[in-house]
Amino acid sequence: MPWRNMCAQWRSLTSLASCESRLSRIFRWRVAFQQTQSLVIRQSTVRARSGTSRRSDRQDSYSNGRRDVSKDKVASEKVLSFKQVQTLVSMRLDQMKSPHISTHVCKTTNIDTDQFTKFLAEYSVRVSEMSENQFLMQAPKLVDYMRDRPGLPHAAVIRELLLASPEIKENIRQIDRMLLSCFTNFISYKVSDTESETRRILTAARQAVSIQYPHEAYPRARAMKRKWILHVGPTNSGKTYNALQRLKEAESGFYAGPLRLLAREVFDRFQAEGIPCNLVTGEEVIKSSTSTGALARKYSSTVEMISLSRRVDVAVIDEIQMISDPHRGWAWTEALLGTQARELHLCGEERTVDYLRRLATSLGDEIVVNRYKRLSPLEVEGQSLNSNFLEIRKGDAVIAFSRYDIFELKKRIEKVTPYKCAVVYGTLPSEIRAEQARLFNSQNNSSGLDVLVASDAVGMGLNLSINRVIFSTLTKYNGANFVRLDHHQIKQIAGRAGRYRAANENLANPTDDRSRLGLVTTLVKSDLNYLGTCMVRESTPIFHAGIMPDNDSVTRFAKHFPVSTNFASILIRLYNLASASSLYSICSLSQQISAAGMMGNNPNLLIEEKVELITAPANERVSNMGTILQALAEAVAEGEPTSLIDIKCLELDLLTEIDLSNPETLRQLESYNNIFSLYIWLSFRFPVVFYDRSGAEDLRAYVQRLIGIVLETSRRGGVRRSSKFVQLESLQQLRDELEPNNSTTSVINNAVGNAMSTAAAT
């Protein structure tokens, strides 16, 4: 870096005024020195090596004439002592701890903050331990000194600077520049000692996370002649339906969707039609057999769980536009590159076509595009509801973007209108979401619900019989700020209106309900214009597919660092070093980094175990999740068989005395559901350690039953009996379904006993 720029950076040092006052106390000679007009001191070289010193005559030039000051007593008052120079250097080195200076030095020398702190401490100790002979060794002129950048300060240069002019502040700046130069050079000396080793490690680490040709990782797929069949169109155009029809006809194949709900829906649909199909998700595996007793050759799974080692006839990959998602896009990219299928049916939006053409051409695969039009019309209403809840009709879906707003809207609608509401939002268990959707789709029955209040979770994963979508707001909190929804998100949610058919309707009749009209509007008038603009705006094409180093690459990368290195720091460095070709972009590792931070730095964990644990579905926003994940990681490190009851920080006793009348109960139950789901997920990866999968499934079922009770009893006109009696019925039914020797039976039995006691007392 040019010295001029470095000096400009260094001029911003703080507390120069305070330094001047401190210097005036240290150097008493300054008062006498400022009274002079000019002073020229010639001092012979200090011959430290020979142990001799010679004093030369010093001549001072004053405004009133020339005066001889050759006496040692006078000279000693004008020259800084070794101790004074050393004190000054130590004081100025303390200023280098400033965040501004440390950031500048780190960028200049390519080190991190921890290394800077370590080097500065070592440098300060080394300077303080220098002998007087070392400190007073002969130094060249200032210009040459700055150009040569020696690694240690010199007293002669500092003396020359301080005695050259009465401007103390400017002199201090020059000394600071000299010390910065010395310290920077010292760092280069330290780094150069291990430069070759560091360069070798860095090169190997870069190679481990370089993804220039990701398709080469799947040689078996490259050896096949594959055909891509794109099914593109708006929501409710029948594209996924047509792709699944081809899967039904094939001898083998799989469906891959973005959500466990979608995988479960396809599985249930195939099972209902007598088509043997297996279900594979991160938390659930159900195997089916054919009439001959053989394992079914069709699978329904989430995108992350598909097997790339299995050769099939047909593969259906849903919501292909998510290949550009900054967090999960890598799963769609891996599925697209590595699937061994003769036919790949890709369902998604029109904006993916151009990119997928380029990608298919680069891989040598054939591509065919089938375009679909919406089966039922979709219109934006000419006016909003103007915040009049009496305008809400049966079959409406009111969209909000926070859990609090959802329940406030539900409460208001049930108070003002005669309708009962179903709720759907992201943290609600998928089983409860499916049940709420079923009740809403059965709105014509006495047991059905009339209005849906939901978050953007309805955008995919649920088939809903919605007549009209009402946006209560068009802004959403993204974790940092409130931002407006983009047109892609608005279209995805609005497209749920006028659905071609609901999940409970027969798909064998593709001609009914084509004339259903879908309507979209807003709750407040100010949002209506923006909604209309977004609905007619053209979709932005995608240009990159998300990609991420696989587990083997992450493991190889991590092995280049000491075992004590924080794994979150390793992931941050991996993300900074990872590179990809122009067709791809590196996905965010924020979720993995968050999991690594919650997991802690357990030295007994193998790297392979850490790599597996950071992909766990651990949401840091869930209460107590960090402590739970750390306890689970310790169990993996120790190899100790662990059930949920063995986790001391998990207070299962609270479940036996749950208060369904408390507003926070629902949030607490959702947290338990997330924790139990995490245990089940880990039980598939570490089956020896987390052996009690059935117990966790029973506890999750128990919690989900309670969530259903809370939603039911909070509904106006719902169950009128005490929630304790309703809880008792539900728990007794669940207890009858449990395995007799299950480890969680005692927990639920205690809950039933407490409920019975409370009911008897009531």
C-alpha positions in Angstrom: 0.0 0.0 0.0 1.5 3.5 -0.9 2.9 5.3 2.2 0.8 8.4 1.3 -2.4 6.4 1.7 -1.1 4.7 4.8 -0.3 8.1 6.3 -3.7 9.4 5.5 -5.2 6.4 7.3 -3.0 7.0 10.3 -3.8 10.7 10.7 -7.1 9.8 12.1 -5.5 8.6 15.4 -7.5 9.9 18.3 -6.4 11.6 21.5 -3.5 13.6 20.0 -4.4 16.4 22.3 -4.2 14.2 25.3 -0.9 12.8 24.0 0.5 16.4 23.9 -0.4 17.0 27.5 1.2 13.7 28.6 4.3 14.4 26.6 4.7 17.8 28.3 4.7 16.0 31.6 7.2 13.4 30.4 9.6 15.8 28.6 10.3 18.8 30.7 12.7 20.1 28.1 9.9 21.0 25.8 9.2 24.4 27.4 12.8 25.6 27.0 12.9 24.1 23.5 9.8 26.0 22.3 11.5 29.3 23.3 14.3 28.8 20.8 14.1 30.0 17.2 16.4 27.2 15.9 18.5 24.6 17.3 21.1 22.5 15.6 22.6 19.7 17.5 25.3 17.6 16.2 26.0 14.4 18.0 28.6 11.9 17.1 27.6 8.3 16.6 27.1 6.3 19.7 29.6 3.5 19.4 27.6 0.9 21.3 29.5 -2.1 20.0 32.9 -0.9 21.1 31.5 0.1 24.5 33.0 3.6 24.1 31.3 6.9 23.7 32.6 10.2 22.6 31.1 13.5 23.2 31.2 16.0 20.5 30.7 19.7 20.8 27.2 20.8 20.5 26.4 24.2 19.1 23.1 25.9 19.6 22.0 28.8 17.5 19.8 31.3 19.3 18.1 34.4 18.0 20.5 36.5 20.2 23.7 35.0 18.8 25.8 31.8 19.0 26.5 30.2 22.4 28.7 27.2 23.2 26.9 24.5 25.2 29.5 21.8 25.2 29.0 21.0 28.8 27.5 17.5 29.5 25.1 18.9 32.0 23.5 21.3 29.4 23.5 18.7 26.7 21.7 16.1 28.8 18.8 18.5 29.3 18.3 18.8 25.6 18.5 15.2 24.5 15.8 12.6 25.3 16.9 9.8 27.5 16.6 6.1 26.6 13.8 5.7 29.2 11.8 8.7 27.8 12.0 7.3 24.2 10.9 3.9 25.4 8.0 5.4 27.3 6.9 7.4 24.3 7.1 4.3 22.1 5.0 2.2 24.5 2.4 5.0 24.7 2.1 5.2 20.9 1.9 1.4 20.5 -1.1 1.5 22.9 -2.9 3.8 20.4 -2.6 1.0 17.7 -5.2 -1.0 19.5 -7.8 1.4 18.0 -10.4 -0.4 15.8 -9.6 1.9 12.9 -5.9 1.2 13.0 -6.3 -2.6 13.6 -8.7 -2.8 10.6 -6.3 -0.9 8.4 -3.3 -3.1 9.4 -5.4 -6.3 9.0 -6.3 -5.3 5.4 -2.7 -4.3 4.6 -1.1 -7.4 5.9 -4.0 -9.9 5.2 -4.3 -11.1 8.8 -7.4 -11.4 11.0 -8.2 -9.5 14.2 -7.0 -12.3 16.5 -3.6 -12.4 14.8 -3.3 -8.6 15.0 -3.9 -8.6 18.7 -1.3 -11.4 19.2 1.3 -9.8 17.0 0.9 -6.4 18.7 1.3 -7.9 22.1 4.4 -9.8 21.0 5.8 -6.7 19.4 5.2 -4.5 22.5 7.0 -7.0 24.7 9.9 -7.2 22.3 10.3 -3.4 22.2 10.0 -3.1 26.0 12.8 -5.7 26.4 15.2 -4.1 24.0 18.5 -3.0 25.6 19.8 0.6 25.4 22.5 -0.4 22.9 19.9 -2.0 20.6 17.6 1.0 20.9 20.4 3.5 20.2 22.1 1.8 17.3 23.0 4.0 14.4 20.0 4.8 12.2 20.0 6.2 8.7 18.2 9.4 7.7 14.4 9.6 8.2 13.6 9.3 4.5 15.7 6.2 3.9 14.4 4.8 7.2 10.8 5.1 6.1 11.6 3.6 2.7 13.5 0.6 4.1 10.8 -0.1 6.7 12.9 -1.7 9.5 11.2 -3.9 11.9 12.1 -2.1 15.2 12.0 1.6 16.2 15.3 3.6 16.7 15.9 6.2 19.4 18.0 8.3 17.1 15.2 8.8 14.6 12.7 9.6 17.3 15.1 12.2 18.8 15.6 13.8 15.5 11.9 14.1 14.9 11.1 15.6 18.3 14.0 18.1 18.2 13.4 19.2 14.6 10.4 21.4 15.2 8.2 22.8 18.0 5.1 21.3 16.4 4.6 18.3 18.8 1.4 17.1 17.1 3.1 16.8 13.7 6.1 15.1 15.2 3.8 12.6 16.9 2.2 11.9 13.6 5.5 11.2 12.0 6.5 8.9 14.9 3.2 7.1 14.5 3.9 6.6 10.8 7.3 5.2 11.7 5.9 2.8 14.3 3.2 1.7 11.9 5.9 1.0 9.3 8.0 -0.9 11.9 5.0 -3.0 13.1 3.8 -3.8 9.6 7.3 -5.0 8.7 7.5 -7.0 11.9 4.2 -8.8 10.9 5.7 -9.5 7.4 8.7 -11.1 9.1 6.5 -13.3 11.3 4.3 -14.3 8.4 7.2 -15.0 6.1 8.5 -17.6 8.6 5.5 -19.8 7.8 4.6 -18.4 4.4 5.4 -21.5 2.4 3.4 -23.7 4.8 0.5 -21.2 4.9 0.5 -20.9 1.1 0.4 -24.7 0.8 -2.5 -25.0 3.2 -4.3 -22.1 1.6 -3.9 -23.6 -1.9 -5.2 -26.9 -0.7 -8.1 -25.3 1.1 -9.1 -23.3 -2.0 -9.0 -26.5 -4.1 -11.2 -28.3 -1.6 -14.0 -25.7 -2.0 -13.5 -24.8 -5.7 -16.7 -25.8 -7.6 -15.8 -24.8 -11.1 -17.2 -27.9 -12.7 -19.9 -29.3 -10.3 -21.4 -31.6 -13.0 -18.2 -33.7 -13.0 -19.0 -35.0 -9.6 -21.8 -37.1 -11.1 -20.1 -39.3 -13.8 -23.0 -41.8 -13.9 -25.5 -39.1 -14.7 -23.1 -37.7 -17.4 -22.9 -41.1 -19.0 -26.6 -41.1 -19.6 -28.6 -39.4 -22.4 -31.1 -37.6 -20.3 -34.2 -35.6 -21.5 -35.4 -32.6 -19.6 -39.1 -31.9 -19.9 -40.0 -28.5 -18.5 -43.6 -27.8 -17.3 -43.7 -24.1 -16.8 -46.6 -21.8 -16.1 -48.4 -19.8 -13.4 -49.9 -21.2 -10.2 -52.9 -23.4 -10.8 -52.1 -24.3 -14.3 -51.8 -28.1 -13.9 -48.1 -28.4 -14.6 -47.3 -30.6 -11.5 -50.4 -32.7 -12.2 -49.3 -33.6 -15.7 -45.8 -34.4 -14.5 -47.1 -36.7 -11.9 -49.3 -38.5 -14.5 -46.1 -39.5 -16.3 -44.6 -40.7 -13.0 -47.6 -42.9 -12.4 -47.1 -44.6 -15.8 -43.4 -45.2 -15.2 -42.0 -48.4 -13.7 -39.7 -46.5 -11.4 -39.1 -42.9 -10.4 -39.4 -40.3 -7.7 -41.1 -37.0 -6.8 -39.0 -34.3 -5.1 -40.7 -31.3 -3.5 -39.6 -28.4 -1.4 -41.6 -29.3 1.7 -42.4 -32.4 3.7 -46.1 -31.5 3.3 -45.9 -31.8 -0.5 -44.0 -35.1 -0.3 -46.6 -36.5 2.1 -49.4 -35.3 -0.1 -48.0 -37.1 -3.2 -47.4 -40.2 -1.1 -51.0 -40.2 0.2 -52.3 -39.6 -3.3 -50.4 -42.5 -4.8 -51.4 -44.8 -1.9 -55.1 -43.8 -2.3 -54.9 -44.8 -6.0 -53.3 -48.1 -5.2 -49.8 -47.1 -6.5 -47.0 -48.5 -4.2 -44.8 -45.6 -3.2 -42.2 -45.0 -0.5 -42.0 -41.8 1.6 -38.5 -40.4 2.5 -38.1 -37.1 4.3 -35.7 -35.9 6.9 -38.0 -36.9 9.7 -40.0 -39.8 8.3 -39.4 -42.9 6.3 -42.3 -45.1 5.2 -41.6 -48.1 3.0 -44.3 -49.8 0.8 -44.3 -53.1 -1.0 -45.7 -54.2 -4.3 -48.2 -57.1 -4.7 -45.3 -59.5 -5.0 -43.7 -58.3 -1.7 -40.9 -56.4 -3.3 -40.0 -52.9 -2.3 -41.8 -50.2 -4.2 -39.8 -48.5 -7.0 -41.5 -45.1 -6.7 -40.5 -42.6 -4.0 -41.9 -39.3 -2.8 -39.4 -37.2 -0.9 -38.1 -33.7 -0.1 -35.4 -32.5 -2.5 -32.6 -32.8 0.0 -33.4 -36.5 0.6 -33.5 -37.9 -2.9 -31.0 -40.7 -3.7 -28.6 -39.8 -6.6 -27.2 -43.4 -6.7 -30.5 -44.9 -7.8 -31.3 -45.1 -11.6 -34.9 -44.5 -12.4 -37.1 -44.0 -15.4 -38.8 -40.7 -14.5 -38.0 -38.0 -12.0 -40.3 -35.1 -11.1 -38.6 -32.1 -9.5 -41.1 -29.5 -8.3 -40.7 -25.7 -7.8 -37.6 -25.7 -10.0 -37.3 -21.9 -9.7 -36.0 -22.5 -6.2 -32.7 -23.5 -7.9 -31.7 -19.9 -7.5 -32.7 -19.6 -3.8 -29.7 -18.2 -1.9 -30.2 -20.7 1.0 -31.6 -23.9 -0.5 -30.9 -23.6 -4.2 -27.9 -26.1 -3.9 -30.4 -29.0 -3.3 -32.2 -28.4 -6.6 -28.8 -28.0 -8.4 -27.6 -31.3 -7.0 -30.8 -33.0 -8.0 -30.7 -31.6 -11.5 -27.0 -32.5 -12.1 -26.9 -35.8 -10.4 -30.2 -37.6 -11.0 -29.9 -40.8 -13.0 -33.2 -40.6 -14.8 -34.1 -40.9 -18.5 -36.7 -38.3 -18.1 -36.5 -35.3 -15.8 -39.8 -33.4 -15.4 -39.1 -30.0 -14.0 -42.1 -28.0 -12.8 -41.9 -24.3 -12.1 -42.1 -20.7 -13.3 -41.5 -19.3 -16.8 -38.5 -17.3 -15.7 -36.4 -20.4 -15.4 -36.5 -21.4 -19.1 -33.6 -19.5 -20.5 -31.2 -20.5 -17.7 -32.2 -24.2 -17.9 -31.7 -24.2 -21.6 -28.1 -22.9 -21.1 -27.5 -25.4 -18.4 -28.9 -28.4 -20.4 -26.7 -27.4 -23.4 -23.6 -27.3 -21.2 -24.4 -30.8 -20.0 -25.3 -32.2 -23.4 -28.9 -33.1 -22.4 -32.0 -32.7 -24.5 -34.6 -30.2 -23.3 -38.3 -29.7 -24.2 -40.5 -26.9 -22.9 -44.2 -27.4 -22.2 -46.0 -24.1 -21.4 -49.3 -24.0 -19.4 -51.9 -21.4 -18.9 -53.9 -20.9 -15.8 -56.9 -23.1 -15.6 -59.1 -20.6 -13.8 -59.0 -16.8 -14.2 -57.4 -14.6 -11.6 -58.4 -10.9 -11.2 -57.5 -8.1 -8.9 -60.6 -6.5 -7.4 -61.3 -2.9 -8.1 -61.4 -1.9 -4.5 -60.0 -3.0 -1.2 -62.0 -3.9 2.0 -61.1 -0.5 3.5 -60.5 -2.3 6.8 -64.1 -3.3 7.0 -64.1 -6.9 8.3 -67.8 -7.3 7.6 -66.7 -7.5 3.9 -65.0 -10.8 4.6 -66.7 -13.7 2.9 -66.7 -17.5 3.3 -63.8 -19.0 1.4 -61.5 -16.0 1.9 -57.9 -16.2 2.9 -56.5 -13.3 4.8 -52.7 -13.1 4.6 -50.4 -11.6 7.4 -46.7 -12.0 8.0 -46.3 -12.3 11.7 -47.7 -14.8 14.2 -49.1 -12.0 16.4 -50.9 -10.4 13.4 -52.4 -13.8 12.4 -54.0 -14.4 15.8 -55.2 -10.8 16.1 -56.9 -11.0 12.7 -58.4 -14.4 13.6 -59.7 -13.0 16.9 -61.2 -9.9 15.1 -62.8 -11.9 12.3 -64.5 -14.4 14.7 -65.7 -11.5 16.8 -67.1 -9.3 14.0 -68.4 -12.0 11.6 -70.2 -15.4 12.0 -67.3 -17.2 10.5 -64.8 -19.6 12.1 -61.1 -19.4 11.1 -58.4 -21.8 10.3 -54.7 -20.7 10.8 -51.6 -21.7 8.9 -48.1 -20.3 9.5 -44.5 -21.4 9.2 -43.7 -22.5 12.8 -46.9 -24.5 13.0 -46.2 -28.3 12.7 -46.7 -29.5 9.2 -49.3 -32.1 10.4 -51.3 -29.3 12.1 -51.1 -27.2 8.9 -52.4 -30.1 6.9 -55.3 -30.6 9.3 -56.1 -26.9 9.3 -56.1 -27.0 5.5 -58.4 -30.0 5.5 -60.9 -28.3 7.8 -60.8 -25.1 5.6 -61.3 -27.2 2.4 -64.3 -28.8 4.1 -66.0 -25.4 4.8 -69.3 -26.6 3.3 -69.6 -29.2 6.0 -70.7 -28.5 9.5 -67.2 -29.5 10.8 -65.4 -27.2 8.4 -63.9 -23.8 8.9 -65.0 -20.8 6.9 -62.0 -18.4 6.6 -58.3 -19.0 6.5 -55.8 -16.6 8.2 -52.3 -17.5 7.1 -48.8 -16.4 6.4 -46.9 -16.7 3.2 -46.6 -20.4 4.1 -49.6 -20.9 1.9 -47.5 -19.9 -1.1 -46.5 -23.6 -1.6 -47.1 -27.0 -0.1 -50.9 -26.8 0.5 -53.7 -27.1 -2.0 -56.5 -24.9 -0.7 -60.0 -24.1 -1.9 -59.6 -20.3 -1.7 -62.0 -18.0 -3.4 -60.3 -14.7 -2.6 -56.9 -13.7 -1.3 -56.8 -10.6 0.9 -53.5 -9.1 1.8 -53.7 -7.5 5.2 -50.3 -5.8 4.5 -47.7 -6.0 1.7 -44.7 -5.5 4.0 -42.8 -8.1 5.8 -40.0 -8.1 8.4 -36.9 -9.8 6.9 -34.9 -10.0 10.2 -33.5 -6.5 10.0 -36.1 -4.2 8.4 -39.6 -4.1 7.2 -39.6 -4.4 3.4 -42.2 -4.7 0.7 -42.9 -8.0 -0.9 -41.5 -8.4 -4.4 -43.8 -9.3 -7.3 -42.6 -12.9 -7.3 -43.8 -13.4 -3.7 -47.1 -11.6 -4.3 -47.9 -13.6 -7.4 -47.1 -16.9 -5.7 -49.5 -16.1 -2.8 -52.2 -14.5 -4.9 -52.2 -17.5 -7.3 -53.7 -19.6 -4.5 -57.0 -17.9 -5.2 -59.5 -19.8 -7.4 -57.6 -23.1 -7.0 -58.4 -25.6 -9.7 -59.1 -28.3 -7.2 -58.4 -28.8 -3.5 -56.3 -31.6 -2.0 -59.4 -33.6 -1.0 -60.9 -33.5 -4.5 -60.7 -36.3 -7.1 -57.9 -35.6 -9.6 -59.4 -38.0 -12.1 -61.7 -35.4 -13.6 -59.4 -32.6 -15.1 -62.3 -30.8 -16.7 -64.4 -29.7 -13.7 -64.2 -26.3 -12.0 -62.3 -24.7 -14.9 -64.4 -21.6 -14.7 -63.7 -20.8 -11.0 -62.7 -17.2 -10.7 -59.9 -16.2 -8.3 -59.9 -12.8 -6.7 -57.2 -10.8 -5.1 -57.4 -7.6 -3.0 -56.1 -5.8 0.0 -57.4 -5.0 3.4 -56.4 -1.3 3.2 -56.8 1.0 0.3 -53.2 2.2 0.2 -51.8 -1.2 -0.8 -54.2 -1.8 -3.7 -52.2 0.1 -6.4 -48.9 -1.7 -5.5 -50.7 -5.0 -5.7 -52.1 -4.3 -9.1 -48.6 -3.2 -10.4 -47.0 -6.4 -9.1 -49.7 -8.7 -10.6 -49.0 -7.4 -14.2 -45.2 -7.1 -13.9 -43.1 -9.5 -15.9 -41.1 -12.0 -13.9 -37.3 -11.5 -13.6 -35.4 -14.3 -15.1 -32.8 -16.2 -13.1 -29.2 -16.2 -14.0 -27.5 -18.5 -11.5 -28.1 -21.8 -9.8 -27.2 -22.1 -6.1 -24.3 -24.5 -5.3 -22.5 -25.5 -2.1 -19.5 -27.6 -1.3 -20.6 -31.1 -0.4 -19.9 -32.7 3.0 -16.7 -34.4 1.8 -15.4 -31.0 0.6 -16.2 -29.3 3.9 -14.5 -32.2 5.8 -11.3 -31.9 3.7 -11.4 -28.1 4.1 -11.8 -28.3 7.9 -8.9 -30.7 8.3 -6.5 -27.9 7.3 -7.2 -26.1 10.6 -6.3 -27.0 14.2 -8.8 -29.1 16.1 -9.3 -26.2 18.5 -10.5 -23.8 15.8 -14.0 -22.7 16.2 -16.1 -24.5 13.5 -18.2 -21.4 12.8 -15.0 -19.6 11.9 -14.0 -22.4 9.6 -17.3 -22.2 7.8 -17.0 -18.4 7.4 -13.5 -18.9 5.8 -14.9 -21.6 3.6 -17.6 -19.3 2.3 -15.1 -16.6 1.6 -12.8 -18.9 -0.3 -15.4 -20.9 -2.2 -15.7 -20.2 -5.9 -17.9 -21.3 -8.7 -18.2 -20.9 -12.5 -20.4 -18.2 -14.1 -23.4 -20.6 -14.2 -23.5 -21.0 -10.5 -23.4 -19.0 -7.3 -22.3 -20.0 -3.8 -25.3 -20.4 -1.4 -25.4 -18.7 2.0 -24.1 -20.7 4.9 -25.9 -18.6 7.5 -28.0 -21.5 8.8 -25.0 -23.8 9.1 -22.9 -21.1 10.8 -25.7 -20.4 13.2 -25.9 -24.2 14.0 -22.2 -24.4 14.5 -22.3 -21.4 16.9 -25.1 -23.0 18.9 -23.3 -26.4 18.9 -20.2 -25.0 20.6 -16.6 -26.1 20.0 -16.5 -29.6 21.5 -13.0 -31.0 21.0 -14.3 -34.6 21.2 -16.4 -34.3 18.1 -15.0 -35.6 14.9 -15.0 -33.3 11.9 -17.4 -35.6 10.1 -19.8 -35.4 13.0 -19.6 -31.6 13.1 -20.4 -31.5 9.3 -23.5 -33.7 9.9 -24.7 -31.7 12.9 -24.5 -28.3 11.3 -27.1 -29.4 8.7 -29.6 -30.2 11.5 -33.0 -28.3 11.4 -32.1 -26.2 14.5 -33.8 -22.9 14.5 -32.0 -20.4 16.7 -35.2 -18.5 17.3 -36.7 -21.5 19.1 -36.5 -21.1 22.9 -33.7 -23.1 24.5 -32.6 -24.6 21.1 -28.9 -23.6 21.5 -28.7 -25.4 24.9 -30.5 -28.5 23.5 -28.3 -28.7 20.4 -25.1 -28.4 22.5 -26.4 -31.3 24.7 -27.1 -33.4 21.7 -23.7 -32.7 20.3 -22.1 -33.8 23.6 -24.0 -37.0 23.4 -22.6 -37.6 19.9 -19.1 -36.8 21.1 -19.4 -39.2 24.0 -21.2 -41.9 22.0 -23.6 -42.3 24.9 -27.1 -43.7 24.0 -29.5 -40.8 24.8 -33.2 -40.5 24.9 -35.2 -37.3 25.3 -35.7 -38.1 29.0 -31.9 -38.2 29.4 -31.4 -34.6 28.3 -31.3 -32.7 31.5 -31.8 -29.3 30.0 -35.0 -30.4 28.4 -37.7 -29.9 31.0 -40.2 -32.6 30.0 -42.0 -32.3 33.3 -43.5 -29.0 32.1 -45.5 -31.0 29.6 -47.4 -32.7 32.4 -48.7 -29.5 33.7 -49.3 -27.5 30.6 -51.8 -24.6 31.0 -53.9 -24.4 27.8 -55.5 -21.1 28.9 -52.1 -19.3 28.9 -51.5 -17.3 25.6 -47.9 -18.3 25.6 -48.8 -22.0 25.7 -49.0 -22.4 21.9 -45.5 -20.9 21.4 -44.1 -23.2 24.1 -45.7 -26.2 22.4 -44.3 -25.2 19.1 -40.8 -25.1 20.6 -41.2 -28.6 22.0 -42.4 -29.8 18.6 -39.2 -28.3 17.0 -37.0 -30.0 19.6 -38.7 -33.4 19.2 -38.4 -33.1 15.4 -34.7 -32.3 15.8 -34.2 -35.5 17.8 -36.1 -37.6 15.2 -33.9 -36.0 12.4 -30.8 -36.9 14.3 -32.0 -40.4 15.0 -31.7 -41.2 11.3 -28.1 -39.9 11.2 -26.9 -41.2 14.6 -29.2 -44.2 15.3 -27.0 -45.7 18.0 -26.8 -42.5 20.1 -30.4 -41.3 19.5 -32.1 -44.7 19.7 -35.5 -43.7 21.1 -37.1 -42.5 17.8 -40.5 -44.0 18.7 -40.5 -42.2 22.0 -39.8 -38.9 20.4 -42.5 -39.5 17.8 -45.0 -40.2 20.6 -44.0 -37.1 22.4 -44.3 -35.0 19.2 -47.7 -36.5 18.6 -48.7 -35.6 22.1 -47.6 -32.0 21.6 -49.3 -31.8 18.3 -52.5 -33.0 19.9 -52.2 -30.3 22.4 -51.6 -27.7 19.7 -54.8 -28.8 18.0 -56.7 -28.5 21.3 -55.4 -25.0 21.8 -56.5 -23.9 18.3 -59.8 -25.6 18.7 -60.7 -24.1 22.2 -59.5 -20.6 21.1 -62.1 -20.6 18.3 -65.4 -18.8 19.0 -68.3 -21.3 19.0 -65.9 -24.3 19.3 -65.6 -26.7 22.2 -67.5 -25.3 25.1 -66.3 -27.6 27.8 -63.3 -27.0 29.9 -60.0 -27.3 28.1 -58.9 -29.7 30.8 -61.6 -32.1 29.9 -60.8 -31.9 26.2 -57.1 -32.4 27.1 -58.0 -35.4 29.2 -59.9 -37.1 26.3 -57.1 -36.4 23.9 -54.4 -37.7 26.3 -56.3 -40.9 27.2 -56.8 -41.6 23.5 -53.1 -41.1 22.8 -52.0 -43.2 25.8 -54.0 -46.1 24.4 -52.0 -45.8 21.2 -48.6 -45.9 22.8 -46.3 -48.9 23.0 -46.4 -50.4 26.5 -42.6 -50.2 27.1 -42.1 -46.8 25.4 -39.7 -44.5 27.4 -42.1 -41.6 27.0 -45.2 -43.4 28.3 -44.5 -42.3 31.8 -44.4 -38.7 30.8 -47.8 -38.9 29.1 -49.3 -41.1 31.9 -48.3 -38.4 34.4 -50.0 -35.8 32.1 -53.2 -37.9 32.0 -53.1 -38.3 35.8 -52.7 -34.6 36.4 -55.5 -33.8 34.0 -57.8 -36.4 35.7 -57.1 -34.9 39.1 -57.8 -31.4 37.8 -61.0 -32.5 36.1 -62.2 -34.3 39.3 -61.5 -31.2 41.3 -63.4 -29.1 38.8 
